[in-house]
Amino acid sequence: MVELTKAELAVLQVLWKQAPLTVREVHDQLDNGWAYNTTKTVMDRMARKSLLERSRLHGVLIYTPGLSRAQGMVSWVRFIAQQVLEMDDRKVVNMFADSDLYTEQELRELQQLLDKAEKPEPPD
């Protein structure tokens, strides 16, 4: 399961809406008061962690998400469910479904990822 920081989630949310983008394009869409260099540093670290994919287009670095929106939200859903609301993950997923923030496919993927995270890995 991927653990995302608040900063990483903010960058991914921009890229999930529209990708590929340059650092400047992501920076201009963030509403967090960061300096450009901070955005670049965060995105470079995310690329090293495979949270972002980086490539060149006409000599310019462009970034795309390295994971789906559902994959990225698993850790946040679990945190909200367990630490904030003290409720079952499925109830939180249902809350997302009621808000129309996610497509049916994303909700299914989110639930599958949560189910997989709950099952212990078989021994080798």
C-alpha positions as CSV (number, residue, x, y, z in Angstrom):
1,M,0.0,0.0,0.0
2,V,1.3,3.4,-0.9
3,E,1.7,6.0,1.8
4,L,1.3,9.5,0.5
5,T,2.1,12.8,2.2
6,K,-0.2,15.7,2.0
7,A,2.2,17.4,-0.5
8,E,2.4,14.4,-2.7
9,L,-1.4,14.1,-2.7
10,A,-1.7,17.7,-3.8
11,V,0.6,17.2,-6.7
12,L,-1.1,14.0,-7.8
13,Q,-4.6,15.6,-7.6
14,V,-3.4,18.2,-10.2
15,L,-2.0,15.5,-12.4
16,W,-5.0,13.2,-12.1
17,K,-7.1,15.9,-13.5
18,Q,-4.8,16.8,-16.4
19,A,-1.6,15.1,-17.5
20,P,1.1,15.3,-18.7
21,L,2.2,18.6,-17.2
22,T,5.5,20.4,-16.6
23,V,6.6,21.4,-13.1
24,R,5.6,25.0,-13.9
25,E,2.1,23.9,-15.0
26,V,1.6,21.9,-11.8
27,H,3.0,24.7,-9.7
28,D,0.7,27.2,-11.3
29,Q,-2.3,25.0,-10.4
30,L,-1.3,24.4,-6.8
31,D,-2.9,26.7,-4.3
32,N,-0.5,26.2,-1.4
33,G,1.9,29.1,-1.4
34,W,5.0,27.0,-2.3
35,A,7.9,28.5,-4.1
36,Y,8.6,27.0,-7.5
37,N,11.7,25.2,-6.3
38,T,9.7,23.5,-3.6
39,T,7.3,22.2,-6.2
40,K,10.2,21.0,-8.3
41,T,11.9,19.3,-5.3
42,V,8.6,17.5,-4.3
43,M,8.0,16.3,-7.9
44,D,11.6,15.1,-8.3
45,R,11.3,13.1,-5.1
46,M,8.0,11.7,-6.2
47,A,9.6,10.6,-9.5
48,R,12.4,8.8,-7.6
49,K,9.7,7.0,-5.5
50,S,7.8,6.1,-8.7
51,L,4.8,8.1,-7.7
52,L,5.3,10.2,-10.9
53,E,6.6,9.1,-14.3
54,R,8.9,11.6,-15.9
55,S,9.7,11.9,-19.6
56,R,11.0,14.5,-22.1
57,L,8.9,16.2,-24.8
58,H,10.7,18.6,-27.0
59,G,13.5,18.8,-24.4
60,V,11.1,19.7,-21.6
61,L,10.5,17.3,-18.6
62,I,6.8,16.3,-18.3
63,Y,5.2,14.4,-15.5
64,T,2.3,11.9,-15.4
65,P,0.9,10.1,-12.3
66,G,2.7,6.8,-11.5
67,L,-0.4,5.4,-9.8
68,S,-4.2,5.7,-10.3
69,R,-6.3,8.0,-8.3
70,A,-7.8,5.0,-6.5
71,Q,-4.3,3.6,-5.6
72,G,-3.4,7.0,-4.2
73,M,-6.5,7.3,-2.1
74,V,-6.2,4.0,-0.4
75,S,-3.9,5.2,2.4
76,W,-6.0,8.4,2.9
77,V,-9.2,6.4,3.0
78,R,-7.8,4.0,5.6
79,F,-6.4,6.9,7.7
80,I,-9.8,8.8,7.6
81,A,-11.7,5.6,8.4
82,Q,-9.5,4.3,11.2
83,Q,-8.0,7.4,12.8
84,V,-10.5,10.2,12.2
85,L,-14.0,8.6,11.9
86,E,-13.2,5.3,13.7
87,M,-15.3,3.4,11.2
88,D,-15.0,0.6,8.6
89,D,-13.2,1.3,5.3
90,R,-16.3,0.3,3.3
91,K,-18.4,3.0,4.9
92,V,-15.9,5.6,3.9
93,V,-15.8,4.2,0.3
94,N,-19.6,4.5,0.3
95,M,-19.4,8.1,1.4
96,F,-17.1,8.8,-1.6
97,A,-19.7,7.0,-3.9
98,D,-22.5,9.3,-2.6
99,S,-20.5,12.4,-3.4
100,D,-19.9,11.6,-7.1
101,L,-16.2,12.4,-6.8
102,Y,-15.2,9.0,-8.2
103,T,-16.4,6.9,-11.1
104,E,-17.8,3.5,-10.5
105,Q,-14.6,2.0,-11.9
106,E,-12.5,4.0,-9.5
107,L,-14.7,3.0,-6.5
108,R,-14.4,-0.7,-7.5
109,E,-10.6,-0.3,-7.7
110,L,-10.5,1.5,-4.4
111,Q,-12.5,-1.3,-2.7
112,Q,-10.4,-4.0,-4.3
113,L,-7.2,-2.3,-3.1
114,L,-8.6,-1.9,0.4
115,D,-9.7,-5.6,0.4
116,K,-6.2,-6.7,-0.7
117,A,-4.6,-4.5,2.0
118,E,-6.7,-6.2,4.6
119,K,-5.7,-9.8,3.6
120,P,-2.4,-11.0,4.9
121,E,0.2,-11.9,2.3
122,P,0.7,-15.7,1.9
123,P,4.1,-16.9,3.2
124,D,6.7,-17.6,0.5
